[in-house]
Amino acid sequence: MTKKTSVLIAAGRCESAAFGPTATPLFADAPLMERFGFLIRRLHQIHIALFMQEVGDLDITTIQFTALSVL
């Protein structure tokens, strides 16, 4: 890695041949429902909501529930 490249990466920019200054970010033009990160986050939100509906009266977290299940 050259000094210029490491400075650009440290500054949060990457202007190599693969990622030129005009390159668009991954999934920038994709619909929201096709973005993996969004879908994973939404799945987590749904999971937490369902969990809280079922065990909300017990006042425990998902991690505590998992530990109790293992024990």
All heavy atoms as a GROMACS GRO file, in nm:
protein
  546
    1MET      N    1   0.085  -0.117   0.000
    1MET     CA    2   0.000   0.000   0.000
    1MET      C    3   0.090   0.122   0.000
    1MET      O    4   0.178   0.135   0.083
    1MET     CB    5  -0.091  -0.002   0.123
    1MET     CG    6  -0.184   0.113   0.129
    1MET     SD    7  -0.292   0.114   0.275
    1MET     CE    8  -0.369  -0.043   0.268
    2THR      N    9   0.062   0.211  -0.091
    2THR     CA   10   0.144   0.331  -0.098
    2THR      C   11   0.100   0.430   0.008
    2THR      O   12  -0.007   0.418   0.066
    2THR     CB   13   0.130   0.397  -0.237
    2THR    OG1   14  -0.003   0.441  -0.253
    2THR    CG2   15   0.168   0.301  -0.348
    3LYS      N   16   0.184   0.529   0.028
    3LYS     CA   17   0.153   0.629   0.130
    3LYS      C   18   0.027   0.707   0.093
    3LYS      O   19  -0.057   0.734   0.177
    3LYS     CB   20   0.271   0.724   0.147
    3LYS     CG   21   0.251   0.822   0.260
    3LYS     CD   22   0.375   0.903   0.284
    3LYS     CE   23   0.351   0.994   0.404
    3LYS     NZ   24   0.468   1.069   0.439
    4LYS      N   25   0.010   0.739  -0.036
    4LYS     CA   26  -0.107   0.814  -0.080
    4LYS      C   27  -0.235   0.733  -0.053
    4LYS      O   28  -0.334   0.786  -0.004
    4LYS     CB   29  -0.097   0.848  -0.228
    4LYS     CG   30  -0.216   0.927  -0.279
    4LYS     CD   31  -0.201   0.960  -0.426
    4LYS     CE   32  -0.324   1.035  -0.474
    4LYS     NZ   33  -0.319   1.062  -0.617
    5THR      N   34  -0.232   0.604  -0.083
    5THR     CA   35  -0.349   0.519  -0.062
    5THR      C   36  -0.381   0.509   0.086
    5THR      O   37  -0.497   0.518   0.125
    5THR     CB   38  -0.325   0.377  -0.119
    5THR    OG1   39  -0.290   0.390  -0.256
    5THR    CG2   40  -0.448   0.292  -0.105
    6SER      N   41  -0.279   0.491   0.172
    6SER     CA   42  -0.305   0.479   0.314
    6SER      C   43  -0.360   0.609   0.372
    6SER      O   44  -0.443   0.607   0.461
    6SER     CB   45  -0.179   0.436   0.389
    6SER     OG   46  -0.077   0.534   0.373
    7VAL      N   47  -0.317   0.723   0.319
    7VAL     CA   48  -0.369   0.852   0.365
    7VAL      C   49  -0.516   0.865   0.324
    7VAL      O   50  -0.599   0.910   0.402
    7VAL     CB   51  -0.285   0.969   0.310
    7VAL    CG1   52  -0.354   1.102   0.337
    7VAL    CG2   53  -0.146   0.967   0.370
    8LEU      N   54  -0.549   0.823   0.202
    8LEU     CA   55  -0.688   0.831   0.155
    8LEU      C   56  -0.777   0.739   0.237
    8LEU      O   57  -0.889   0.776   0.272
    8LEU     CB   58  -0.696   0.795   0.007
    8LEU     CG   59  -0.638   0.896  -0.090
    8LEU    CD1   60  -0.640   0.841  -0.231
    8LEU    CD2   61  -0.711   1.028  -0.084
    9ILE      N   62  -0.729   0.621   0.267
    9ILE     CA   63  -0.809   0.527   0.347
    9ILE      C   64  -0.826   0.580   0.488
    9ILE      O   65  -0.933   0.575   0.546
    9ILE     CB   66  -0.745   0.387   0.347
    9ILE    CG1   67  -0.757   0.326   0.207
    9ILE    CG2   68  -0.810   0.296   0.450
    9ILE    CD1   69  -0.683   0.197   0.189
   10ALA      N   70  -0.720   0.637   0.545
   10ALA     CA   71  -0.728   0.693   0.680
   10ALA      C   72  -0.825   0.811   0.683
   10ALA      O   73  -0.892   0.834   0.783
   10ALA     CB   74  -0.590   0.737   0.728
   11ALA      N   75  -0.836   0.883   0.573
   11ALA     CA   76  -0.928   0.997   0.566
   11ALA      C   77  -1.070   0.953   0.536
   11ALA      O   78  -1.160   1.034   0.528
   11ALA     CB   79  -0.880   1.095   0.459
   12GLY      N   80  -1.091   0.822   0.516
   12GLY     CA   81  -1.224   0.772   0.489
   12GLY      C   82  -1.261   0.773   0.342
   12GLY      O   83  -1.375   0.758   0.306
   13ARG      N   84  -1.162   0.794   0.255
   13ARG     CA   85  -1.188   0.795   0.111
   13ARG      C   86  -1.108   0.685   0.046
   13ARG      O   87  -1.001   0.649   0.092
   13ARG     CB   88  -1.145   0.929   0.051
   13ARG     CG   89  -1.223   1.044   0.104
   13ARG     CD   90  -1.178   1.178   0.049
   13ARG     NE   91  -1.090   1.172  -0.064
   13ARG     CZ   92  -0.999   1.266  -0.092
   13ARG    NH1   93  -0.983   1.366  -0.011
   13ARG    NH2   94  -0.925   1.255  -0.199
   14CYS      N   95  -1.159   0.634  -0.062
   14CYS     CA   96  -1.087   0.531  -0.138
   14CYS      C   97  -1.103   0.563  -0.285
   14CYS      O   98  -1.214   0.557  -0.337
   14CYS     CB   99  -1.140   0.392  -0.104
   14CYS     SG  100  -1.042   0.262  -0.178
   15GLU      N  101  -0.996   0.599  -0.352
   15GLU     CA  102  -1.003   0.639  -0.492
   15GLU      C  103  -0.916   0.548  -0.578
   15GLU      O  104  -0.849   0.593  -0.669
   15GLU     CB  105  -0.961   0.785  -0.507
   15GLU     CG  106  -1.053   0.880  -0.436
   15GLU     CD  107  -1.011   1.024  -0.452
   15GLU    OE1  108  -0.909   1.050  -0.519
   15GLU    OE2  109  -1.078   1.112  -0.397
   16SER      N  110  -0.916   0.418  -0.552
   16SER     CA  111  -0.839   0.326  -0.633
   16SER      C  112  -0.918   0.296  -0.760
   16SER      O  113  -1.028   0.345  -0.782
   16SER     CB  114  -0.811   0.197  -0.556
   16SER     OG  115  -0.932   0.128  -0.535
   17ALA      N  116  -0.863   0.210  -0.845
   17ALA     CA  117  -0.929   0.176  -0.971
   17ALA      C  118  -1.063   0.107  -0.947
   17ALA      O  119  -1.160   0.129  -1.018
   17ALA     CB  120  -0.837   0.087  -1.054
   18ALA      N  121  -1.071   0.023  -0.845
   18ALA     CA  122  -1.195  -0.050  -0.816
   18ALA      C  123  -1.301   0.041  -0.756
   18ALA      O  124  -1.420   0.021  -0.777
   18ALA     CB  125  -1.166  -0.166  -0.722
   19PHE      N  126  -1.260   0.139  -0.680
   19PHE     CA  127  -1.353   0.229  -0.613
   19PHE      C  128  -1.318   0.373  -0.650
   19PHE      O  129  -1.265   0.447  -0.571
   19PHE     CB  130  -1.346   0.213  -0.460
   19PHE     CG  131  -1.377   0.075  -0.414
   19PHE    CD1  132  -1.276  -0.012  -0.376
   19PHE    CD2  133  -1.507   0.030  -0.410
   19PHE    CE1  134  -1.305  -0.139  -0.333
   19PHE    CE2  135  -1.537  -0.097  -0.367
   19PHE     CZ  136  -1.436  -0.182  -0.329
   20GLY      N  137  -1.348   0.412  -0.770
   20GLY     CA  138  -1.317   0.546  -0.816
   20GLY      C  139  -1.405   0.649  -0.749
   20GLY      O  140  -1.503   0.616  -0.682
   21PRO      N  141  -1.373   0.775  -0.765
   21PRO     CA  142  -1.451   0.880  -0.699
   21PRO      C  143  -1.595   0.887  -0.750
   21PRO      O  144  -1.682   0.940  -0.683
   21PRO     CB  145  -1.375   1.008  -0.731
   21PRO     CG  146  -1.284   0.975  -0.844
   21PRO     CD  147  -1.261   0.827  -0.840
   22THR      N  148  -1.621   0.832  -0.868
   22THR     CA  149  -1.757   0.835  -0.922
   22THR      C  150  -1.834   0.706  -0.894
   22THR      O  151  -1.950   0.695  -0.932
   22THR     CB  152  -1.755   0.858  -1.074
   22THR    OG1  153  -1.682   0.752  -1.136
   22THR    CG2  154  -1.692   0.992  -1.107
   23ALA      N  155  -1.771   0.609  -0.829
   23ALA     CA  156  -1.838   0.482  -0.800
   23ALA      C  157  -1.948   0.502  -0.696
   23ALA      O  158  -1.930   0.576  -0.600
   23ALA     CB  159  -1.737   0.379  -0.748
   24THR      N  160  -2.062   0.437  -0.717
   24THR     CA  161  -2.172   0.447  -0.621
   24THR      C  162  -2.157   0.340  -0.514
   24THR      O  163  -2.103   0.233  -0.540
   24THR     CB  164  -2.308   0.429  -0.691
   24THR    OG1  165  -2.309   0.302  -0.757
   24THR    CG2  166  -2.333   0.540  -0.791
   25PRO      N  167  -2.202   0.368  -0.394
   25PRO     CA  168  -2.196   0.267  -0.288
   25PRO      C  169  -2.280   0.145  -0.322
   25PRO      O  170  -2.376   0.155  -0.399
   25PRO     CB  171  -2.253   0.339  -0.165
   25PRO     CG  172  -2.250   0.483  -0.198
   25PRO     CD  173  -2.256   0.494  -0.347
   26LEU      N  174  -2.245   0.033  -0.265
   26LEU     CA  175  -2.316  -0.091  -0.287
   26LEU      C  176  -2.462  -0.076  -0.246
   26LEU      O  177  -2.492  -0.024  -0.138
   26LEU     CB  178  -2.250  -0.203  -0.205
   26LEU     CG  179  -2.297  -0.345  -0.231
   26LEU    CD1  180  -2.273  -0.384  -0.376
   26LEU    CD2  181  -2.226  -0.441  -0.140
   27PHE      N  182  -2.554  -0.117  -0.328
   27PHE     CA  183  -2.699  -0.113  -0.305
   27PHE      C  184  -2.756   0.029  -0.299
   27PHE      O  185  -2.865   0.048  -0.250
   27PHE     CB  186  -2.738  -0.186  -0.175
   27PHE     CG  187  -2.704  -0.331  -0.176
   27PHE    CD1  188  -2.608  -0.381  -0.090
   27PHE    CD2  189  -2.768  -0.418  -0.260
   27PHE    CE1  190  -2.576  -0.515  -0.089
   27PHE    CE2  191  -2.738  -0.552  -0.260
   27PHE     CZ  192  -2.642  -0.602  -0.176
   28ALA      N  193  -2.684   0.129  -0.346
   28ALA     CA  194  -2.733   0.267  -0.336
   28ALA      C  195  -2.861   0.287  -0.415
   28ALA      O  196  -2.948   0.363  -0.374
   28ALA     CB  197  -2.626   0.364  -0.384
   29ASP      N  198  -2.873   0.221  -0.529
   29ASP     CA  199  -2.992   0.238  -0.612
   29ASP      C  200  -3.093   0.126  -0.594
   29ASP      O  201  -3.196   0.125  -0.661
   29ASP     CB  202  -2.951   0.246  -0.760
   29ASP     CG  203  -2.863   0.368  -0.787
   29ASP    OD1  204  -2.884   0.471  -0.720
   29ASP    OD2  205  -2.776   0.359  -0.874
   30ALA      N  206  -3.065   0.032  -0.506
   30ALA     CA  207  -3.155  -0.081  -0.485
   30ALA      C  208  -3.274  -0.040  -0.398
   30ALA      O  209  -3.260   0.044  -0.310
   30ALA     CB  210  -3.081  -0.196  -0.417
   31PRO      N  211  -3.391  -0.099  -0.423
   31PRO     CA  212  -3.506  -0.072  -0.336
   31PRO      C  213  -3.476  -0.116  -0.193
   31PRO      O  214  -3.395  -0.206  -0.169
   31PRO     CB  215  -3.617  -0.157  -0.396
   31PRO     CG  216  -3.574  -0.188  -0.535
   31PRO     CD  217  -3.425  -0.186  -0.534
   32LEU      N  218  -3.541  -0.052  -0.099
   32LEU     CA  219  -3.514  -0.076   0.042
   32LEU      C  220  -3.532  -0.223   0.079
   32LEU      O  221  -3.455  -0.278   0.158
   32LEU     CB  222  -3.605   0.012   0.127
   32LEU     CG  223  -3.571   0.025   0.274
   32LEU    CD1  224  -3.431   0.081   0.291
   32LEU    CD2  225  -3.671   0.113   0.343
   33MET      N  226  -3.633  -0.289   0.025
   33MET     CA  227  -3.661  -0.428   0.061
   33MET      C  228  -3.562  -0.527   0.000
   33MET      O  229  -3.570  -0.646   0.026
   33MET     CB  230  -3.804  -0.466   0.022
   33MET     CG  231  -3.909  -0.387   0.099
   33MET     SD  232  -3.893  -0.396   0.278
   33MET     CE  233  -3.946  -0.563   0.307
   34GLU      N  234  -3.467  -0.481  -0.080
   34GLU     CA  235  -3.363  -0.569  -0.135
   34GLU      C  236  -3.229  -0.548  -0.068
   34GLU      O  237  -3.131  -0.611  -0.104
   34GLU     CB  238  -3.351  -0.546  -0.286
   34GLU     CG  239  -3.471  -0.594  -0.364
   34GLU     CD  240  -3.455  -0.573  -0.513
   34GLU    OE1  241  -3.344  -0.538  -0.557
   34GLU    OE2  242  -3.555  -0.592  -0.585
   35ARG      N  243  -3.223  -0.461   0.031
   35ARG     CA  244  -3.097  -0.436   0.101
   35ARG      C  245  -3.086  -0.530   0.219
   35ARG      O  246  -3.171  -0.533   0.308
   35ARG     CB  247  -3.092  -0.291   0.150
   35ARG     CG  248  -3.092  -0.192   0.038
   35ARG     CD  249  -3.085  -0.052   0.090
   35ARG     NE  250  -3.094   0.043  -0.019
   35ARG     CZ  251  -3.078   0.172  -0.004
   35ARG    NH1  252  -3.055   0.223   0.115
   35ARG    NH2  253  -3.088   0.251  -0.107
   36PHE      N  254  -2.980  -0.610   0.221
   36PHE     CA  255  -2.964  -0.712   0.323
   36PHE      C  256  -2.957  -0.654   0.463
   36PHE      O  257  -3.016  -0.706   0.557
   36PHE     CB  258  -2.840  -0.797   0.297
   36PHE     CG  259  -2.845  -0.870   0.165
   36PHE    CD1  260  -2.748  -0.847   0.069
   36PHE    CD2  261  -2.946  -0.959   0.137
   36PHE    CE1  262  -2.752  -0.913  -0.051
   36PHE    CE2  263  -2.952  -1.025   0.018
   36PHE     CZ  264  -2.854  -1.003  -0.078
   37GLY      N  265  -2.884  -0.547   0.480
   37GLY     CA  266  -2.869  -0.486   0.612
   37GLY      C  267  -3.003  -0.439   0.667
   37GLY      O  268  -3.033  -0.459   0.785
   38PHE      N  269  -3.085  -0.378   0.581
   38PHE     CA  270  -3.217  -0.332   0.624
   38PHE      C  271  -3.303  -0.451   0.665
   38PHE      O  272  -3.372  -0.447   0.767
   38PHE     CB  273  -3.286  -0.254   0.512
   38PHE     CG  274  -3.429  -0.223   0.542
   38PHE    CD1  275  -3.462  -0.117   0.626
   38PHE    CD2  276  -3.532  -0.299   0.490
   38PHE    CE1  277  -3.594  -0.088   0.656
   38PHE    CE2  278  -3.664  -0.271   0.518
   38PHE     CZ  279  -3.695  -0.166   0.602
   39LEU      N  280  -3.300  -0.558   0.584
   39LEU     CA  281  -3.384  -0.675   0.613
   39LEU      C  282  -3.341  -0.743   0.743
   39LEU      O  283  -3.426  -0.785   0.822
   39LEU     CB  284  -3.380  -0.773   0.497
   39LEU     CG  285  -3.444  -0.723   0.368
   39LEU    CD1  286  -3.422  -0.823   0.256
   39LEU    CD2  287  -3.591  -0.694   0.387
   40ILE      N  288  -3.212  -0.752   0.767
   40ILE     CA  289  -3.163  -0.813   0.891
   40ILE      C  290  -3.205  -0.728   1.011
   40ILE      O  291  -3.251  -0.780   1.113
   40ILE     CB  292  -3.010  -0.831   0.886
   40ILE    CG1  293  -2.977  -0.939   0.783
   40ILE    CG2  294  -2.954  -0.866   1.023
   40ILE    CD1  295  -2.830  -0.949   0.750
   41ARG      N  296  -3.191  -0.595   0.998
   41ARG     CA  297  -3.231  -0.506   1.108
   41ARG      C  298  -3.380  -0.516   1.134
   41ARG      O  299  -3.425  -0.521   1.248
   41ARG     CB  300  -3.193  -0.362   1.072
   41ARG     CG  301  -3.230  -0.263   1.179
   41ARG     CD  302  -3.173  -0.125   1.146
   41ARG     NE  303  -3.219  -0.029   1.242
   41ARG     CZ  304  -3.314   0.061   1.218
   41ARG    NH1  305  -3.369   0.068   1.100
   41ARG    NH2  306  -3.352   0.144   1.312
   42ARG      N  307  -3.460  -0.521   1.027
   42ARG     CA  308  -3.606  -0.532   1.043
   42ARG      C  309  -3.644  -0.664   1.106
   42ARG      O  310  -3.732  -0.671   1.192
   42ARG     CB  311  -3.672  -0.516   0.905
   42ARG     CG  312  -3.821  -0.513   0.910
   42ARG     CD  313  -3.871  -0.385   0.977
   42ARG     NE  314  -4.015  -0.392   0.989
   42ARG     CZ  315  -4.081  -0.382   1.105
   42ARG    NH1  316  -4.014  -0.357   1.215
   42ARG    NH2  317  -4.210  -0.395   1.109
   43LEU      N  318  -3.578  -0.772   1.067
   43LEU     CA  319  -3.603  -0.903   1.128
   43LEU      C  320  -3.573  -0.900   1.277
   43LEU      O  321  -3.649  -0.954   1.358
   43LEU     CB  322  -3.519  -1.011   1.059
   43LEU     CG  323  -3.533  -1.152   1.111
   43LEU    CD1  324  -3.674  -1.204   1.088
   43LEU    CD2  325  -3.433  -1.243   1.045
   44HIS      N  326  -3.464  -0.833   1.315
   44HIS     CA  327  -3.430  -0.821   1.457
   44HIS      C  328  -3.536  -0.742   1.532
   44HIS      O  329  -3.574  -0.778   1.644
   44HIS     CB  330  -3.293  -0.754   1.471
   44HIS     CG  331  -3.249  -0.741   1.612
   44HIS    ND1  332  -3.259  -0.625   1.683
   44HIS    CD2  333  -3.195  -0.832   1.698
   44HIS    CE1  334  -3.214  -0.643   1.805
   44HIS    NE2  335  -3.175  -0.768   1.818
   45GLN      N  336  -3.587  -0.634   1.472
   45GLN     CA  337  -3.691  -0.556   1.536
   45GLN      C  338  -3.818  -0.639   1.558
   45GLN      O  339  -3.880  -0.633   1.665
   45GLN     CB  340  -3.725  -0.433   1.452
   45GLN     CG  341  -3.617  -0.328   1.450
   45GLN     CD  342  -3.648  -0.217   1.352
   45GLN    OE1  343  -3.723  -0.235   1.256
   45GLN    NE2  344  -3.587  -0.102   1.374
   46ILE      N  345  -3.854  -0.717   1.458
   46ILE     CA  346  -3.973  -0.803   1.470
   46ILE      C  347  -3.951  -0.908   1.578
   46ILE      O  348  -4.040  -0.937   1.658
   46ILE     CB  349  -4.007  -0.867   1.334
   46ILE    CG1  350  -4.053  -0.758   1.236
   46ILE    CG2  351  -4.113  -0.975   1.349
   46ILE    CD1  352  -4.064  -0.805   1.092
   47HIS      N  353  -3.832  -0.967   1.582
   47HIS     CA  354  -3.800  -1.068   1.682
   47HIS      C  355  -3.813  -1.013   1.823
   47HIS      O  356  -3.873  -1.074   1.911
   47HIS     CB  357  -3.658  -1.121   1.659
   47HIS     CG  358  -3.604  -1.198   1.775
   47HIS    ND1  359  -3.519  -1.142   1.866
   47HIS    CD2  360  -3.625  -1.326   1.814
   47HIS    CE1  361  -3.489  -1.233   1.958
   47HIS    NE2  362  -3.551  -1.344   1.930
   48ILE      N  363  -3.758  -0.894   1.845
   48ILE     CA  364  -3.764  -0.833   1.978
   48ILE      C  365  -3.909  -0.801   2.016
   48ILE      O  366  -3.951  -0.823   2.131
   48ILE     CB  367  -3.676  -0.706   1.984
   48ILE    CG1  368  -3.529  -0.744   1.966
   48ILE    CG2  369  -3.696  -0.630   2.115
   48ILE    CD1  370  -3.474  -0.836   2.074
   49ALA      N  371  -3.988  -0.752   1.921
   49ALA     CA  372  -4.128  -0.719   1.949
   49ALA      C  373  -4.206  -0.845   1.988
   49ALA      O  374  -4.283  -0.844   2.085
   49ALA     CB  375  -4.192  -0.652   1.828
   50LEU      N  376  -4.186  -0.953   1.914
   50LEU     CA  377  -4.254  -1.079   1.946
   50LEU      C  378  -4.208  -1.134   2.081
   50LEU      O  379  -4.288  -1.185   2.160
   50LEU     CB  380  -4.232  -1.183   1.836
   50LEU     CG  381  -4.303  -1.154   1.704
   50LEU    CD1  382  -4.257  -1.253   1.597
   50LEU    CD2  383  -4.453  -1.160   1.722
   51PHE      N  384  -4.079  -1.124   2.107
   51PHE     CA  385  -4.025  -1.172   2.233
   51PHE      C  386  -4.085  -1.096   2.350
   51PHE      O  387  -4.127  -1.154   2.450
   51PHE     CB  388  -3.872  -1.158   2.235
   51PHE     CG  389  -3.809  -1.197   2.364
   51PHE    CD1  390  -3.785  -1.330   2.393
   51PHE    CD2  391  -3.774  -1.102   2.459
   51PHE    CE1  392  -3.727  -1.368   2.514
   51PHE    CE2  393  -3.717  -1.138   2.579
   51PHE     CZ  394  -3.693  -1.272   2.606
   52MET      N  395  -4.093  -0.963   2.336
   52MET     CA  396  -4.147  -0.881   2.445
   52MET      C  397  -4.297  -0.908   2.466
   52MET      O  398  -4.345  -0.899   2.579
   52MET     CB  399  -4.123  -0.733   2.418
   52MET     CG  400  -3.976  -0.693   2.425
   52MET     SD  401  -3.892  -0.748   2.575
   52MET     CE  402  -3.973  -0.650   2.698
   53GLN      N  403  -4.370  -0.943   2.361
   53GLN     CA  404  -4.510  -0.979   2.376
   53GLN      C  405  -4.525  -1.106   2.459
   53GLN      O  406  -4.615  -1.118   2.542
   53GLN     CB  407  -4.576  -1.002   2.240
   53GLN     CG  408  -4.619  -0.879   2.170
   53GLN     CD  409  -4.687  -0.911   2.037
   53GLN    OE1  410  -4.680  -1.023   1.988
   53GLN    NE2  411  -4.752  -0.811   1.980
   54GLU      N  412  -4.437  -1.201   2.437
   54GLU     CA  413  -4.448  -1.330   2.504
   54GLU      C  414  -4.396  -1.330   2.647
   54GLU      O  415  -4.454  -1.393   2.734
   54GLU     CB  416  -4.376  -1.439   2.422
   54GLU     CG  417  -4.440  -1.464   2.287
   54GLU     CD  418  -4.582  -1.517   2.300
   54GLU    OE1  419  -4.608  -1.602   2.388
   54GLU    OE2  420  -4.667  -1.473   2.221
   55VAL      N  421  -4.283  -1.266   2.670
   55VAL     CA  422  -4.221  -1.272   2.803
   55VAL      C  423  -4.204  -1.134   2.866
   55VAL      O  424  -4.124  -1.117   2.957
   55VAL     CB  425  -4.084  -1.344   2.799
   55VAL    CG1  426  -4.098  -1.486   2.755
   55VAL    CG2  427  -3.987  -1.270   2.710
   56GLY      N  428  -4.280  -1.037   2.822
   56GLY     CA  429  -4.269  -0.901   2.875
   56GLY      C  430  -4.298  -0.894   3.024
   56GLY      O  431  -4.241  -0.812   3.095
   57ASP      N  432  -4.389  -0.979   3.073
   57ASP     CA  433  -4.423  -0.977   3.215
   57ASP      C  434  -4.310  -1.027   3.303
   57ASP      O  435  -4.303  -0.995   3.422
   57ASP     CB  436  -4.548  -1.062   3.240
   57ASP     CG  437  -4.670  -1.003   3.172
   57ASP    OD1  438  -4.670  -0.882   3.144
   57ASP    OD2  439  -4.765  -1.080   3.146
   58LEU      N  440  -4.220  -1.107   3.248
   58LEU     CA  441  -4.110  -1.162   3.326
   58LEU      C  442  -3.997  -1.061   3.346
   58LEU      O  443  -3.911  -1.081   3.432
   58LEU     CB  444  -4.053  -1.287   3.258
   58LEU     CG  445  -4.150  -1.405   3.244
   58LEU    CD1  446  -4.084  -1.518   3.168
   58LEU    CD2  447  -4.196  -1.452   3.381
   59ASP      N  448  -3.995  -0.955   3.266
   59ASP     CA  449  -3.893  -0.850   3.275
   59ASP      C  450  -3.752  -0.905   3.262
   59ASP      O  451  -3.665  -0.879   3.346
   59ASP     CB  452  -3.909  -0.771   3.406
   59ASP     CG  453  -3.833  -0.639   3.403
   59ASP    OD1  454  -3.819  -0.582   3.293
   59ASP    OD2  455  -3.786  -0.596   3.509
   60ILE      N  456  -3.727  -0.985   3.157
   60ILE     CA  457  -3.594  -1.036   3.127
   60ILE      C  458  -3.558  -0.999   2.983
   60ILE      O  459  -3.645  -0.973   2.901
   60ILE     CB  460  -3.582  -1.189   3.148
   60ILE    CG1  461  -3.676  -1.264   3.053
   60ILE    CG2  462  -3.608  -1.227   3.291
   60ILE    CD1  463  -3.658  -1.413   3.055
   61THR      N  464  -3.429  -1.000   2.955
   61THR     CA  465  -3.382  -0.970   2.819
   61THR      C  466  -3.368  -1.099   2.740
   61THR      O  467  -3.377  -1.209   2.795
   61THR     CB  468  -3.246  -0.899   2.824
   61THR    OG1  469  -3.148  -0.991   2.877
   61THR    CG2  470  -3.250  -0.774   2.909
   62THR      N  471  -3.345  -1.085   2.611
   62THR     CA  472  -3.327  -1.204   2.526
   62THR      C  473  -3.203  -1.282   2.567
   62THR      O  474  -3.203  -1.405   2.564
   62THR     CB  475  -3.316  -1.164   2.378
   62THR    OG1  476  -3.212  -1.069   2.362
   62THR    CG2  477  -3.446  -1.104   2.328
   63ILE      N  478  -3.098  -1.213   2.607
   63ILE     CA  479  -2.975  -1.281   2.652
   63ILE      C  480  -3.000  -1.358   2.780
   63ILE      O  481  -2.956  -1.474   2.795
   63ILE     CB  482  -2.861  -1.179   2.671
   63ILE    CG1  483  -2.835  -1.100   2.543
   63ILE    CG2  484  -2.735  -1.247   2.721
   63ILE    CD1  485  -2.790  -1.185   2.427
   64GLN      N  486  -3.072  -1.299   2.874
   64GLN     CA  487  -3.105  -1.369   2.999
   64GLN      C  488  -3.192  -1.490   2.970
   64GLN      O  489  -3.173  -1.596   3.030
   64GLN     CB  490  -3.176  -1.273   3.094
   64GLN     CG  491  -3.088  -1.164   3.148
   64GLN     CD  492  -3.166  -1.056   3.220
   64GLN    OE1  493  -3.286  -1.039   3.198
   64GLN    NE2  494  -3.098  -0.982   3.307
   65PHE      N  495  -3.288  -1.476   2.880
   65PHE     CA  496  -3.375  -1.588   2.843
   65PHE      C  497  -3.295  -1.702   2.783
   65PHE      O  498  -3.316  -1.819   2.815
   65PHE     CB  499  -3.483  -1.541   2.746
   65PHE     CG  500  -3.578  -1.649   2.705
   65PHE    CD1  501  -3.684  -1.686   2.788
   65PHE    CD2  502  -3.562  -1.715   2.584
   65PHE    CE1  503  -3.770  -1.786   2.749
   65PHE    CE2  504  -3.648  -1.815   2.545
   65PHE     CZ  505  -3.754  -1.851   2.629
   66THR      N  506  -3.200  -1.667   2.696
   66THR     CA  507  -3.115  -1.769   2.634
   66THR      C  508  -3.031  -1.841   2.738
   66THR      O  509  -3.020  -1.966   2.736
   66THR     CB  510  -3.023  -1.705   2.528
   66THR    OG1  511  -3.104  -1.638   2.432
   66THR    CG2  512  -2.936  -1.809   2.459
   67ALA      N  513  -2.974  -1.767   2.832
   67ALA     CA  514  -2.894  -1.829   2.938
   67ALA      C  515  -2.979  -1.922   3.024
   67ALA      O  516  -2.936  -2.033   3.058
   67ALA     CB  517  -2.829  -1.722   3.024
   68LEU      N  518  -3.100  -1.879   3.057
   68LEU     CA  519  -3.189  -1.964   3.136
   68LEU      C  520  -3.230  -2.089   3.059
   68LEU      O  521  -3.244  -2.198   3.115
   68LEU     CB  522  -3.313  -1.886   3.179
   68LEU     CG  523  -3.289  -1.779   3.286
   68LEU    CD1  524  -3.415  -1.695   3.303
   68LEU    CD2  525  -3.248  -1.843   3.416
   69SER      N  526  -3.250  -2.075   2.928
   69SER     CA  527  -3.286  -2.190   2.845
   69SER      C  528  -3.176  -2.293   2.842
   69SER      O  529  -3.201  -2.413   2.842
   69SER     CB  530  -3.319  -2.144   2.703
   69SER     OG  531  -3.430  -2.060   2.701
   70VAL      N  532  -3.051  -2.246   2.836
   70VAL     CA  533  -2.937  -2.337   2.832
   70VAL      C  534  -2.921  -2.409   2.966
   70VAL      O  535  -2.894  -2.529   2.970
   70VAL     CB  536  -2.808  -2.261   2.797
   70VAL    CG1  537  -2.684  -2.347   2.816
   70VAL    CG2  538  -2.815  -2.210   2.652
   71LEU      N  539  -2.942  -2.337   3.073
   71LEU     CA  540  -2.929  -2.397   3.207
   71LEU      C  541  -3.040  -2.496   3.229
   71LEU      O  542  -3.029  -2.597   3.290
   71LEU     CB  543  -2.934  -2.288   3.315
   71LEU     CG  544  -2.814  -2.195   3.315
   71LEU    CD1  545  -2.838  -2.084   3.417
   71LEU    CD2  546  -2.687  -2.270   3.350
   0.00000   0.00000   0.00000
